Amino acid sequence: MRSYTAEPSLPPPGAMPHARPHLSIATPASTPVSGSGSGPDSTVASVPPAPAPAPERAAAAAPTTATAMTAGAQALNRLAAYINAHSHALLRVTVGIVFFGFGVLKLFPSASPAEQLAVDAATKMTLGMVPETVLLLSLAALETAIGIGLIVGRRLLRPALVAFFLHMGGVFSTLLLLPDAMWQPLSPAPTMEGQYVVKNVVLVAVCLVVAAHEWGRGDRSGAGNGAG
């Protein structure tokens, strides 16, 4: 089989060779990148990556949000566990601070807003046989001692609780001993002084919880020693 080779046709002498059409590729002027070619004008268009769809971005942010929520929940659980373990101590110390502060105020003349009310009630309970100055100093010493016993706890806690409940009995008796000062005329609503007395029911409830825990702990300790 013969093989034929096509020879390129040459232009006749004196004729200008046909110029090849120059092909150019438009590339973005803002993103030229030097190509691997040897020419100085060799460039390759760089296409920026497409932004991630919104669902994918949300999915990427979800682990971070979940981690933050988990850390917050763990911190709250630790705080709740700490408060639960020390709840009774927190209650008695809080009431102790209140009583200590009110007792110290009564040591200074006219410093306590309930000074005259307490003196009037104590005067009626003692039938006027004790001077007002002595009554005020006695109330101040009693409330200060109750506050210290509640704050310190330990062996002082039970005597402080007994003194507290006895003192609260005297405080609530003012609702009967001083009706004109405790109740509004022709109305079952308490006056400002009456509200000052009634609010002590919160302190009574708190100390009932503290007392139940204290005496219950003693019973549990005795039962444990007996079993051992």
Residue frames as a rotation matrix with the C-alpha (Angstrom) as fourth column:
MET 1
0.590 0.808 0.000 0.00
0.808 -0.590 0.000 0.00
0.000 0.000 -1.000 0.00
ARG 2
-0.327 -0.701 0.634 1.38
0.668 -0.646 -0.370 3.38
0.669 0.303 0.679 -0.99
SER 3
0.150 0.291 -0.945 1.48
0.876 -0.483 -0.010 6.26
-0.459 -0.826 -0.328 1.46
TYR 4
0.154 -0.006 0.988 0.87
0.674 -0.730 -0.110 9.78
0.722 0.683 -0.108 0.33
THR 5
-0.254 -0.309 -0.917 2.29
0.872 -0.483 -0.079 12.77
-0.418 -0.819 0.392 2.09
ALA 6
0.689 0.561 0.458 0.64
0.697 -0.686 -0.208 16.11
0.198 0.463 -0.864 1.56
GLU 7
-0.470 -0.883 -0.008 3.16
0.872 -0.463 -0.158 18.83
0.135 -0.082 0.987 1.00
PRO 8
0.127 0.517 -0.846 2.29
0.594 -0.723 -0.353 22.26
-0.795 -0.458 -0.399 2.31
SER 9
0.422 0.105 0.901 1.48
0.863 -0.351 -0.363 24.77
0.278 0.930 -0.239 -0.37
LEU 10
-0.406 -0.659 -0.633 3.76
0.754 -0.633 0.176 27.76
-0.517 -0.406 0.754 -0.36
PRO 11
0.618 0.621 -0.482 2.59
0.255 -0.738 -0.625 31.22
-0.744 0.264 -0.614 -1.34
PRO 12
0.628 -0.393 0.671 3.85
0.723 -0.023 -0.690 32.53
0.286 0.919 0.270 -4.62
PRO 13
-0.405 -0.874 -0.270 6.87
0.914 -0.400 -0.076 34.76
-0.041 -0.278 0.960 -4.57
GLY 14
-0.888 -0.037 0.459 6.14
0.103 -0.987 0.121 38.37
0.449 0.155 0.880 -3.57
ALA 15
0.132 0.988 0.077 2.79
-0.015 -0.076 0.997 37.54
0.991 -0.133 0.005 -1.98
MET 16
-0.496 -0.230 0.837 2.28
-0.782 -0.300 -0.546 38.37
0.377 -0.926 -0.031 1.69
PRO 17
-0.802 0.227 -0.553 1.38
0.328 0.940 -0.090 35.41
0.499 -0.253 -0.828 3.80
HIS 18
0.179 0.949 0.260 -2.10
-0.015 -0.262 0.965 35.48
0.984 -0.177 -0.033 5.26
ALA 19
-0.690 -0.388 0.611 -2.03
-0.554 -0.260 -0.791 36.63
0.466 -0.884 -0.036 8.84
ARG 20
-0.555 0.471 -0.686 -3.55
0.583 0.808 0.083 34.24
0.594 -0.354 -0.723 11.26
PRO 21
0.293 0.717 0.632 -6.50
-0.113 -0.631 0.768 35.65
0.949 -0.296 -0.104 13.19
HIS 22
-0.796 -0.582 0.166 -5.56
-0.170 -0.048 -0.984 36.59
0.581 -0.811 -0.061 16.71
LEU 23
0.245 0.866 -0.436 -7.82
0.272 0.370 0.888 34.89
0.931 -0.336 -0.145 19.22
SER 24
-0.753 -0.433 0.495 -8.08
-0.319 -0.418 -0.850 36.43
0.576 -0.798 0.177 22.66
ILE 25
-0.069 0.683 -0.727 -9.86
0.695 0.556 0.456 35.12
0.715 -0.474 -0.513 25.69
ALA 26
0.028 0.162 0.986 -11.37
-0.421 -0.893 0.159 37.69
0.907 -0.419 0.043 27.94
THR 27
-0.213 -0.153 -0.965 -10.38
0.755 0.600 -0.262 37.07
0.620 -0.785 -0.012 31.53
PRO 28
0.832 0.537 -0.143 -11.57
0.493 -0.595 0.635 38.99
0.255 -0.598 -0.759 34.58
ALA 29
0.201 -0.790 0.580 -9.18
0.004 -0.591 -0.807 41.87
0.980 0.165 -0.115 35.15
SER 30
0.431 0.027 0.902 -9.68
-0.813 -0.423 0.401 41.70
0.392 -0.906 -0.160 38.88
THR 31
0.666 -0.155 0.730 -8.44
-0.417 0.733 0.537 38.11
-0.618 -0.662 0.424 39.28
PRO 32
0.623 -0.517 -0.586 -5.40
-0.516 0.291 -0.806 37.55
0.587 0.805 -0.086 37.04
VAL 33
0.707 -0.458 0.539 -3.09
-0.272 0.528 0.805 34.77
-0.653 -0.716 0.248 38.14
SER 34
-0.063 -0.814 -0.578 0.31
-0.972 -0.081 0.220 34.08
-0.226 0.576 -0.786 36.61
GLY 35
0.886 0.431 -0.171 0.14
-0.464 0.836 -0.294 30.96
0.016 0.340 0.940 34.57
SER 36
0.519 -0.688 0.508 2.67
0.103 0.640 0.761 28.24
-0.848 -0.343 0.403 34.11
GLY 37
0.823 -0.190 0.535 3.58
0.558 0.097 -0.824 29.37
0.105 0.977 0.186 30.60
SER 38
-0.103 -0.979 -0.176 6.88
0.960 -0.144 0.240 30.98
-0.260 -0.145 0.955 29.73
GLY 39
-0.244 0.049 0.968 5.40
0.611 -0.768 0.193 34.16
0.753 0.639 0.158 28.21
PRO 40
-0.978 -0.177 -0.107 5.02
0.194 -0.607 -0.771 37.31
0.072 -0.775 0.628 30.31
ASP 41
-0.569 0.821 0.046 1.38
-0.805 -0.568 0.170 37.70
0.165 0.060 0.984 29.31
SER 42
-0.496 0.387 -0.778 0.39
0.078 0.912 0.404 34.17
0.865 0.140 -0.482 30.18
THR 43
-0.726 0.348 0.593 -2.56
-0.687 -0.339 -0.643 34.47
-0.023 -0.874 0.485 32.65
VAL 44
-0.705 0.558 -0.439 -5.21
0.419 0.826 0.376 32.11
0.572 0.081 -0.816 33.96
ALA 45
-0.148 0.742 0.653 -8.62
-0.521 -0.620 0.587 33.27
0.841 -0.253 0.479 35.18
SER 46
-0.953 -0.133 -0.274 -9.25
0.170 0.515 -0.840 32.57
0.252 -0.847 -0.468 38.89
VAL 47
-0.108 0.989 0.097 -12.87
-0.085 -0.106 0.991 31.88
0.990 0.099 0.096 39.79
PRO 48
-0.641 -0.123 0.758 -13.79
-0.731 -0.204 -0.651 32.64
0.235 -0.971 0.041 43.46
PRO 49
-0.911 0.313 -0.268 -15.43
0.352 0.929 -0.112 29.77
0.214 -0.196 -0.957 45.37
ALA 50
-0.181 0.943 0.281 -19.18
-0.040 -0.293 0.955 29.91
0.983 0.161 0.091 45.63
PRO 51
-0.549 0.010 0.836 -20.52
-0.803 -0.285 -0.524 30.76
0.233 -0.958 0.165 49.12
ALA 52
-0.972 0.176 -0.156 -21.86
0.212 0.943 -0.258 27.89
0.102 -0.283 -0.954 51.17
PRO 53
-0.224 0.963 0.150 -25.64
0.169 -0.113 0.979 27.53
0.960 0.245 -0.137 51.15
ALA 54
-0.120 0.265 0.957 -27.53
-0.801 -0.595 0.064 28.82
0.586 -0.759 0.284 54.20
PRO 55
0.879 0.476 -0.027 -28.47
-0.364 0.708 0.605 25.35
0.307 -0.522 0.796 55.51
GLU 56
0.425 -0.790 -0.442 -24.82
0.585 0.612 -0.532 24.31
0.691 -0.032 0.723 55.47
ARG 57
-0.449 -0.575 0.684 -23.77
-0.138 -0.712 -0.689 27.44
0.883 -0.404 0.241 57.38
ALA 58
0.293 0.647 0.704 -26.49
-0.856 -0.151 0.495 26.81
0.426 -0.747 0.509 59.97
ALA 59
0.913 0.021 -0.408 -25.36
0.081 0.970 0.230 23.19
0.401 -0.243 0.883 60.30
ALA 60
-0.022 -0.996 -0.087 -21.78
0.492 0.065 -0.868 24.37
0.870 -0.062 0.489 60.86
ALA 61
-0.471 -0.128 0.872 -22.86
-0.498 -0.778 -0.384 26.82
0.728 -0.615 0.303 63.59
ALA 62
0.570 0.818 -0.083 -25.10
-0.415 0.373 0.830 24.29
0.710 -0.438 0.551 65.33
PRO 63
0.318 -0.462 -0.828 -22.27
0.679 0.720 -0.141 22.42
0.661 -0.518 0.543 67.18
THR 64
-0.724 -0.626 0.289 -20.97
0.279 -0.649 -0.708 25.70
0.631 -0.432 0.644 68.64
THR 65
-0.216 0.745 0.631 -24.41
-0.721 -0.558 0.411 26.68
0.658 -0.366 0.658 69.92
ALA 66
0.685 0.480 -0.548 -25.01
-0.073 0.794 0.604 23.23
0.725 -0.373 0.579 71.34
THR 67
-0.126 -0.820 -0.558 -21.64
0.707 0.321 -0.631 23.31
0.696 -0.474 0.539 73.13
ALA 68
-0.779 -0.141 0.611 -22.41
-0.196 -0.871 -0.451 26.69
0.596 -0.471 0.650 74.71
MET 69
0.215 0.938 0.271 -25.84
-0.722 -0.034 0.691 25.52
0.658 -0.344 0.670 75.86
THR 70
0.554 -0.067 -0.830 -24.34
0.345 0.926 0.155 22.36
0.758 -0.372 0.536 77.34
ALA 71
-0.546 -0.824 -0.150 -21.71
0.539 -0.209 -0.816 24.36
0.641 -0.527 0.558 79.25
GLY 72
-0.560 0.416 0.716 -24.39
-0.583 -0.812 0.016 26.72
0.589 -0.409 0.697 80.59
ALA 73
0.545 0.809 -0.220 -26.58
-0.445 0.502 0.742 23.84
0.710 -0.306 0.634 81.70
GLN 74
0.201 -0.555 -0.807 -23.64
0.639 0.699 -0.322 22.19
0.743 -0.451 0.495 83.49
ALA 75
-0.793 -0.506 0.340 -22.83
0.125 -0.682 -0.721 25.43
0.597 -0.529 0.604 85.31
LEU 76
-0.140 0.834 0.534 -26.45
-0.803 -0.411 0.431 25.81
0.579 -0.369 0.727 86.44
ASN 77
0.634 0.361 -0.684 -26.53
-0.005 0.886 0.464 22.19
0.774 -0.291 0.563 87.61
ARG 78
-0.288 -0.811 -0.510 -23.36
0.666 0.213 -0.715 22.70
0.688 -0.545 0.479 89.67
LEU 79
-0.780 0.045 0.624 -24.78
-0.339 -0.869 -0.361 25.87
0.526 -0.493 0.693 91.20
ALA 80
0.269 0.958 0.098 -28.07
-0.698 0.124 0.705 24.15
0.663 -0.258 0.702 92.02
ALA 81
0.441 -0.167 -0.882 -26.23
0.403 0.915 0.029 21.21
0.802 -0.368 0.471 93.60
TYR 82
-0.670 -0.740 -0.052 -24.14
0.420 -0.320 -0.849 23.57
0.612 -0.591 0.525 95.74
ILE 83
-0.537 0.545 0.644 -27.17
-0.691 -0.722 0.034 25.55
0.484 -0.427 0.764 96.93
ASN 84
0.504 0.764 -0.404 -29.07
-0.401 0.621 0.674 22.34
0.765 -0.178 0.618 97.65
ALA 85
0.098 -0.555 -0.826 -26.18
0.615 0.686 -0.389 21.01
0.782 -0.470 0.409 99.74
HIS 86
-0.815 -0.478 -0.327 -25.90
0.557 -0.497 -0.665 24.24
0.156 -0.725 0.671 101.76
SER 87
-0.233 0.803 0.548 -29.53
0.238 -0.500 0.833 25.40
0.943 0.325 -0.075 101.71
HIS 88
0.625 0.521 -0.581 -30.14
0.658 0.049 0.752 25.11
0.420 -0.852 -0.312 105.47
ALA 89
-0.179 -0.769 -0.613 -26.95
0.907 -0.371 0.200 26.96
-0.382 -0.520 0.764 106.32
LEU 90
-0.796 -0.081 0.600 -27.89
0.429 -0.774 0.465 29.68
0.427 0.628 0.651 103.84
LEU 91
0.191 0.962 0.197 -31.33
0.365 -0.256 0.895 30.08
0.911 -0.099 -0.399 105.44
ARG 92
0.628 0.087 -0.773 -30.14
0.777 -0.026 0.628 30.31
0.035 -0.996 -0.084 109.04
VAL 93
-0.463 -0.849 -0.256 -27.24
0.832 -0.516 0.206 32.66
-0.307 -0.117 0.945 108.24
THR 94
-0.575 0.312 0.756 -29.57
0.390 -0.708 0.589 34.97
0.719 0.634 0.286 106.31
VAL 95
0.571 0.820 -0.018 -32.04
0.356 -0.228 0.906 35.20
0.740 -0.524 -0.422 109.19
GLY 96
0.345 -0.528 -0.776 -29.14
0.918 0.017 0.396 35.60
-0.196 -0.849 0.491 111.60
ILE 97
-0.718 -0.618 0.320 -27.82
0.682 -0.716 0.148 38.59
0.138 0.325 0.936 109.66
VAL 98
-0.123 0.767 0.629 -31.27
0.215 -0.598 0.772 40.20
0.969 0.230 -0.092 109.70
PHE 99
0.765 0.454 -0.457 -31.67
0.501 0.026 0.865 39.74
0.404 -0.891 -0.208 113.45
PHE 100
-0.035 -0.860 -0.509 -28.15
0.968 -0.155 0.195 40.87
-0.247 -0.487 0.838 114.21
GLY 101
-0.709 -0.239 0.663 -28.64
0.514 -0.820 0.254 44.03
0.483 0.521 0.704 112.16
PHE 102
0.221 0.881 0.419 -32.00
0.123 -0.451 0.884 44.89
0.967 -0.144 -0.208 113.77
GLY 103
0.669 -0.009 -0.743 -30.60
0.728 0.205 0.654 44.22
0.146 -0.979 0.143 117.24
VAL 104
-0.416 -0.893 -0.174 -27.60
0.903 -0.428 0.038 46.48
-0.108 -0.141 0.984 116.71
LEU 105
-0.449 0.310 0.838 -29.87
0.315 -0.823 0.473 49.27
0.836 0.476 0.272 115.44
LYS 106
0.620 0.781 -0.076 -31.82
0.311 -0.156 0.937 49.20
0.721 -0.604 -0.340 118.72
LEU 107
0.147 -0.656 -0.740 -28.62
0.985 0.030 0.170 49.97
-0.089 -0.754 0.650 120.61
PHE 108
-0.896 -0.431 0.102 -28.64
0.443 -0.884 0.150 53.47
0.025 0.179 0.983 119.12
PRO 109
-0.348 0.819 -0.456 -31.47
0.335 -0.346 -0.876 55.85
-0.875 -0.458 -0.154 120.06
SER 110
0.382 0.710 -0.592 -34.00
-0.336 -0.489 -0.805 56.50
-0.861 0.506 0.052 117.28
ALA 111
-0.595 -0.658 -0.461 -31.98
-0.688 0.121 0.716 54.43
-0.415 0.744 -0.524 114.77
SER 112
-0.921 0.310 0.238 -34.57
0.368 0.892 0.262 51.67
-0.131 0.329 -0.935 114.45
PRO 113
-0.679 0.722 0.129 -37.95
-0.473 -0.566 0.675 52.51
0.561 0.397 0.727 112.85
ALA 114
0.185 0.771 -0.609 -39.62
0.100 0.602 0.792 49.82
0.978 -0.208 0.034 115.01
GLU 115
-0.778 -0.614 -0.137 -38.10
0.196 -0.030 -0.980 51.09
0.597 -0.789 0.144 118.24
GLN 116
-0.710 0.540 0.452 -41.16
-0.704 -0.564 -0.432 52.79
0.022 -0.625 0.781 119.68
LEU 117
0.258 0.826 -0.501 -43.47
-0.751 0.497 0.434 50.01
0.608 0.264 0.749 118.54
ALA 118
-0.056 -0.362 -0.930 -41.34
0.258 0.895 -0.364 47.39
0.965 -0.260 0.043 120.29
VAL 119
-0.942 -0.325 0.087 -41.14
0.023 -0.322 -0.947 49.47
0.336 -0.889 0.310 123.46
ASP 120
-0.369 0.881 0.297 -44.90
-0.914 -0.402 0.055 50.05
0.168 -0.251 0.953 123.58
ALA 121
0.407 0.515 -0.754 -45.64
-0.411 0.841 0.352 46.34
0.815 0.167 0.554 123.13
ALA 122
-0.328 -0.615 -0.718 -43.05
0.421 0.585 -0.693 45.34
0.846 -0.529 0.067 125.75
THR 123
-0.883 0.047 0.467 -44.43
-0.387 -0.636 -0.668 47.93
0.266 -0.770 0.580 128.18
LYS 124
0.116 0.991 0.067 -47.90
-0.931 0.085 0.355 46.43
0.347 -0.103 0.932 127.92
MET 125
0.377 -0.007 -0.926 -46.57
-0.025 1.000 -0.018 42.90
0.926 0.030 0.376 128.35
THR 126
-0.542 -0.645 -0.539 -44.64
0.562 0.199 -0.803 43.90
0.625 -0.738 0.254 131.50
LEU 127
0.415 0.847 -0.331 -47.56
0.857 -0.241 0.456 46.00
0.307 -0.473 -0.826 132.80
GLY 128
0.626 -0.188 0.757 -45.37
-0.022 -0.974 -0.224 49.08
0.779 0.124 -0.614 132.83
MET 129
0.972 -0.228 -0.059 -43.15
0.089 0.125 0.988 47.77
-0.218 -0.966 0.142 135.59
VAL 130
0.127 -0.970 0.208 -39.90
0.846 0.215 0.487 47.97
-0.517 0.115 0.848 133.59
PRO 131
0.146 -0.123 -0.982 -38.43
-0.172 -0.980 0.097 51.27
-0.974 0.155 -0.165 132.36
GLU 132
0.946 0.309 -0.099 -38.47
-0.126 0.071 -0.989 51.82
-0.299 0.948 0.107 128.62
THR 133
0.321 -0.904 -0.281 -34.70
-0.937 -0.259 -0.235 52.18
0.140 0.339 -0.930 128.39
VAL 134
-0.422 -0.453 0.785 -34.20
-0.627 0.771 0.108 48.80
-0.654 -0.447 -0.610 130.02
LEU 135
0.444 0.670 0.595 -36.79
0.044 0.647 -0.762 47.23
-0.895 0.365 0.257 127.74
LEU 136
0.896 -0.103 -0.431 -35.14
-0.442 -0.278 -0.853 48.62
-0.032 0.955 -0.295 124.63
LEU 137
-0.084 -0.996 -0.005 -31.65
-0.995 0.084 -0.055 47.49
0.056 0.001 -0.998 125.65
SER 138
-0.252 0.064 0.966 -33.01
-0.385 0.909 -0.160 44.05
-0.888 -0.412 -0.204 126.55
LEU 139
0.782 0.584 0.218 -34.68
0.007 0.342 -0.940 43.69
-0.623 0.736 0.263 123.14
ALA 140
0.634 -0.618 -0.465 -31.50
-0.752 -0.351 -0.558 44.82
0.182 0.703 -0.687 121.44
ALA 141
-0.368 -0.808 0.459 -29.39
-0.885 0.456 0.094 42.31
-0.285 -0.372 -0.883 123.34
LEU 142
0.070 0.480 0.874 -31.89
-0.158 0.871 -0.466 39.51
-0.985 -0.105 0.137 122.69
GLU 143
0.938 0.338 -0.077 -32.09
-0.113 0.088 -0.990 40.09
-0.328 0.937 0.120 118.94
THR 144
0.332 -0.897 -0.292 -28.31
-0.917 -0.235 -0.321 40.47
0.219 0.375 -0.901 118.65
ALA 145
-0.409 -0.471 0.782 -27.75
-0.695 0.716 0.068 37.23
-0.592 -0.515 -0.620 120.55
ILE 146
0.473 0.637 0.609 -30.29
0.006 0.688 -0.725 35.39
-0.881 0.346 0.322 118.37
GLY 147
0.890 -0.154 -0.429 -28.54
-0.455 -0.255 -0.853 36.68
0.023 0.955 -0.297 115.26
ILE 148
-0.098 -0.993 0.061 -25.12
-0.994 0.095 -0.050 35.56
0.043 -0.066 -0.997 116.48
GLY 149
-0.238 0.047 0.970 -26.45
-0.417 0.897 -0.145 32.12
-0.877 -0.439 -0.194 117.42
LEU 150
0.770 0.576 0.275 -28.01
0.022 0.407 -0.913 31.62
-0.638 0.709 0.301 113.99
ILE 151
0.705 -0.555 -0.442 -24.92
-0.675 -0.331 -0.659 32.78
0.219 0.763 -0.608 112.16
VAL 152
-0.304 -0.897 0.321 -22.44
-0.951 0.307 -0.042 30.72
-0.061 -0.318 -0.946 114.17
GLY 153
0.425 0.543 -0.724 -24.64
-0.571 0.782 0.251 27.64
0.702 0.307 0.642 114.48
ARG 154
-0.499 -0.629 -0.596 -23.23
-0.036 0.703 -0.711 24.52
0.866 -0.333 -0.373 116.10
ARG 155
-0.588 0.246 -0.771 -23.95
0.782 0.417 -0.463 24.49
0.208 -0.875 -0.437 119.85
LEU 156
-0.856 0.261 -0.445 -25.48
-0.022 -0.881 -0.473 27.97
-0.516 -0.396 0.760 119.73
LEU 157
-0.851 0.510 -0.128 -28.07
-0.212 -0.110 0.971 27.05
0.481 0.853 0.202 117.13
ARG 158
-0.305 0.798 -0.520 -30.65
0.678 0.566 0.470 25.27
0.669 -0.209 -0.713 119.28
PRO 159
-0.311 0.218 -0.925 -30.71
0.802 -0.461 -0.379 27.92
-0.509 -0.860 -0.031 122.06
ALA 160
-0.903 -0.044 -0.428 -30.93
-0.150 -0.900 0.409 30.60
-0.403 0.433 0.806 119.38
LEU 161
-0.719 0.684 -0.122 -33.91
0.070 0.246 0.967 28.85
0.692 0.686 -0.225 117.74
VAL 162
-0.183 0.658 -0.731 -35.75
0.961 0.278 0.009 28.55
0.209 -0.700 -0.683 121.07
ALA 163
-0.468 -0.052 -0.882 -35.14
0.460 -0.867 -0.193 32.23
-0.754 -0.496 0.430 121.79
PHE 164
-0.990 0.096 -0.103 -36.24
-0.137 -0.501 0.854 33.12
0.030 0.860 0.509 118.28
PHE 165
-0.457 0.876 -0.157 -39.62
0.457 0.382 0.803 31.41
0.764 0.295 -0.574 118.56
LEU 166
-0.081 0.397 -0.914 -40.25
0.972 -0.171 -0.160 32.93
-0.220 -0.902 -0.372 122.00
HIS 167
-0.716 -0.257 -0.650 -39.38
0.170 -0.966 0.194 36.35
-0.677 0.028 0.735 120.65
MET 168
-0.913 0.407 0.037 -41.69
-0.022 -0.138 0.990 35.86
0.408 0.903 0.135 117.65
GLY 169
-0.212 0.857 -0.470 -44.52
0.911 0.347 0.221 35.07
0.353 -0.382 -0.854 120.05
GLY 170
-0.157 0.089 -0.984 -44.03
0.650 -0.741 -0.171 38.48
-0.744 -0.666 0.059 121.63
VAL 171
-0.934 -0.226 -0.278 -43.76
-0.051 -0.684 0.727 40.18
-0.354 0.693 0.627 118.25
PHE 172
-0.712 0.701 0.037 -47.06
0.252 0.207 0.945 38.76
0.655 0.683 -0.324 116.95
SER 173
-0.235 0.638 -0.734 -48.79
0.968 0.084 -0.237 39.59
-0.089 -0.766 -0.637 120.23
THR 174
-0.805 -0.098 -0.586 -48.58
0.133 -0.991 -0.017 43.24
-0.579 -0.092 0.810 119.24
LEU 175
-0.822 0.565 0.075 -51.35
0.041 -0.073 0.997 42.58
0.568 0.822 0.037 116.71
LEU 176
0.117 0.876 -0.468 -53.66
0.712 0.254 0.655 42.13
0.692 -0.410 -0.594 119.73
LEU 177
-0.076 -0.213 -0.974 -51.98
0.943 -0.334 -0.001 44.42
-0.325 -0.918 0.227 122.27
LEU 178
-0.579 -0.186 -0.794 -51.82
0.019 -0.976 0.215 47.44
-0.815 0.109 0.569 119.95
PRO 179
-0.064 0.612 0.789 -54.86
0.870 0.421 -0.256 47.16
-0.488 0.670 -0.559 117.67
ASP 180
0.790 0.391 -0.473 -55.03
0.176 -0.883 -0.435 50.90
-0.587 0.260 -0.767 116.97
ALA 181
0.122 -0.844 -0.523 -51.45
-0.695 -0.448 0.562 50.90
-0.708 0.295 -0.641 115.66
MET 182
-0.667 -0.468 0.579 -51.67
-0.053 0.805 0.591 47.56
-0.743 0.364 -0.562 113.86
TRP 183
-0.397 0.634 0.664 -54.98
0.883 0.462 0.087 47.81
-0.252 0.620 -0.743 111.97
GLN 184
-0.930 0.126 0.345 -56.62
0.062 -0.872 0.485 50.46
0.363 0.473 0.803 109.87
PRO 185
-0.697 0.711 0.089 -59.89
-0.375 -0.256 -0.891 51.90
-0.611 -0.654 0.445 111.21
LEU 186
0.303 0.952 0.046 -63.00
-0.535 0.210 -0.818 49.98
-0.789 0.223 0.573 110.11
SER 187
0.590 -0.178 -0.787 -60.87
-0.718 0.330 -0.613 47.71
0.369 0.927 0.067 107.93
PRO 188
0.929 -0.264 0.261 -59.13
0.076 0.824 0.562 44.36
-0.363 -0.502 0.785 108.36
ALA 189
0.633 -0.738 0.233 -56.12
0.357 0.011 -0.934 45.68
0.687 0.674 0.270 106.45
PRO 190
0.379 -0.559 -0.737 -52.98
0.882 -0.023 0.471 46.21
-0.281 -0.829 0.484 108.53
THR 191
0.945 -0.178 -0.274 -51.27
-0.198 -0.979 -0.047 49.56
-0.260 0.099 -0.960 108.81
MET 192
0.470 -0.852 -0.231 -47.64
-0.480 -0.027 -0.877 50.09
0.740 0.523 -0.422 107.89
GLU 193
-0.322 -0.562 0.762 -46.63
-0.946 0.153 -0.287 49.02
0.045 -0.813 -0.581 111.38
GLY 194
0.432 0.564 0.704 -48.94
-0.565 0.777 -0.277 46.01
-0.703 -0.278 0.654 111.12
GLN 195
0.933 -0.148 -0.327 -47.34
-0.229 0.458 -0.859 44.98
0.277 0.877 0.394 107.84
TYR 196
0.016 -0.981 0.193 -43.96
-0.808 -0.126 -0.575 45.27
0.588 -0.147 -0.795 109.51
VAL 197
-0.251 -0.031 0.968 -45.11
-0.822 0.535 -0.196 42.68
-0.511 -0.844 -0.160 112.05
VAL 198
0.710 0.655 0.258 -46.98
-0.423 0.691 -0.587 40.38
-0.563 0.307 0.767 109.66
LYS 199
0.610 -0.508 -0.608 -43.99
-0.637 0.141 -0.758 39.98
0.471 0.850 -0.237 107.35
ASN 200
-0.274 -0.757 0.593 -42.18
-0.957 0.275 -0.091 38.14
-0.094 -0.593 -0.800 110.15
VAL 201
0.643 0.548 0.535 -44.18
-0.467 0.834 -0.293 35.07
-0.607 -0.061 0.792 109.18
VAL 202
0.782 -0.447 -0.435 -41.53
-0.318 0.315 -0.894 34.53
0.537 0.837 0.104 106.49
LEU 203
-0.239 -0.912 0.334 -38.79
-0.800 -0.010 -0.600 34.43
0.550 -0.411 -0.727 109.12
VAL 204
0.036 0.339 0.940 -40.85
-0.825 0.541 -0.164 32.00
-0.565 -0.769 0.299 111.19
ALA 205
0.938 0.343 -0.048 -41.25
-0.301 0.737 -0.605 29.67
-0.172 0.582 0.795 108.21
VAL 206
0.393 -0.872 -0.291 -37.51
-0.467 0.084 -0.880 29.79
0.792 0.482 -0.375 107.49
CYS 207
-0.435 -0.601 0.671 -36.58
-0.873 0.099 -0.477 29.00
0.220 -0.793 -0.568 111.08
LEU 208
0.482 0.630 0.609 -39.11
-0.682 0.706 -0.191 26.16
-0.551 -0.323 0.770 111.16
VAL 209
0.893 -0.222 -0.392 -37.23
-0.196 0.591 -0.782 24.58
0.405 0.775 0.485 108.26
VAL 210
-0.071 -0.987 0.147 -33.90
-0.571 -0.081 -0.817 25.14
0.818 -0.141 -0.558 109.99
ALA 211
-0.203 0.052 0.978 -35.21
-0.955 0.210 -0.209 23.72
-0.217 -0.976 0.007 113.27
ALA 212
0.824 0.538 0.177 -36.68
-0.476 0.827 -0.298 20.64
-0.306 0.161 0.938 111.57
HIS 213
0.623 -0.669 -0.406 -33.35
-0.177 0.385 -0.906 19.97
0.762 0.636 0.122 109.89
GLU 214
-0.272 -0.791 0.547 -31.38
-0.744 -0.187 -0.641 20.50
0.610 -0.582 -0.538 113.09
TRP 215
-0.052 0.308 0.950 -33.50
-0.880 0.436 -0.190 18.29
-0.473 -0.846 0.248 115.29
GLY 216
0.918 0.378 -0.119 -33.92
-0.383 0.769 -0.512 15.72
-0.102 0.515 0.851 112.54
ARG 217
0.295 -0.893 -0.339 -30.16
-0.423 0.196 -0.885 15.52
0.857 0.405 -0.320 112.13
GLY 218
-0.414 -0.425 0.805 -29.77
-0.903 0.083 -0.421 14.84
0.113 -0.901 -0.419 115.84
ASP 219
0.448 0.653 0.611 -32.32
-0.669 0.698 -0.254 12.02
-0.592 -0.295 0.750 115.68
ARG 220
0.892 -0.141 -0.430 -30.58
-0.276 0.582 -0.765 10.48
0.358 0.801 0.480 112.66
SER 221
-0.108 -0.991 0.078 -27.21
-0.652 0.011 -0.758 10.66
0.751 -0.132 -0.647 114.43
GLY 222
-0.252 0.075 0.965 -28.66
-0.913 0.313 -0.262 8.96
-0.322 -0.947 -0.010 117.52
ALA 223
0.789 0.589 0.177 -30.27
-0.476 0.767 -0.430 6.23
-0.389 0.255 0.885 115.41
GLY 224
0.615 -0.625 -0.480 -26.98
-0.361 0.318 -0.877 5.65
0.701 0.713 -0.030 113.59
ASN 225
-0.406 -0.781 0.474 -25.01
-0.805 0.060 -0.591 5.33
0.433 -0.621 -0.653 116.84
GLY 226
0.077 0.505 0.860 -27.58
-0.815 0.529 -0.238 2.94
-0.575 -0.682 0.452 118.25
ALA 227
0.933 0.282 -0.222 -27.45
-0.358 0.695 -0.623 0.78
-0.022 0.661 0.750 115.14
GLY 228
0.234 -0.929 -0.288 -23.66
-0.485 0.145 -0.862 0.71
0.842 0.341 -0.417 115.27
